[in-house]
Amino acid sequence: MIYQLGWTTLPGLRGLSCSEFRAVATDAPDLANGVAAEFTTEVERDEFLQQLEAEFAPQRFTNAADAFDTVKAYVLERAARRT
């Protein structure tokens, strides 16, 4: 199943942080403005969301575009490894 990924980007004293990663099932992913990934099971999806949270919770970004591009690159890299 294909999921559209989302997260919350919040300002902080040391820069922007990404958290609260989520995945919503979709038949029409928005790849131009968003990030999508395919998972075979809900367990696989949930484990990946936990990985995202662990990877990005401690990181800080200077702007929203940098945060988005970094998360998107991470998702695409992980997807390429699974295939």
Secondary structure by P-SEA (a helix, b strand, c coil): cccbbbbbbbbccccccccccccccccccccccbbbbbbccaaaaaaaaaaaaaaccccccccaaaaaaaaaaaaaaaaaaac
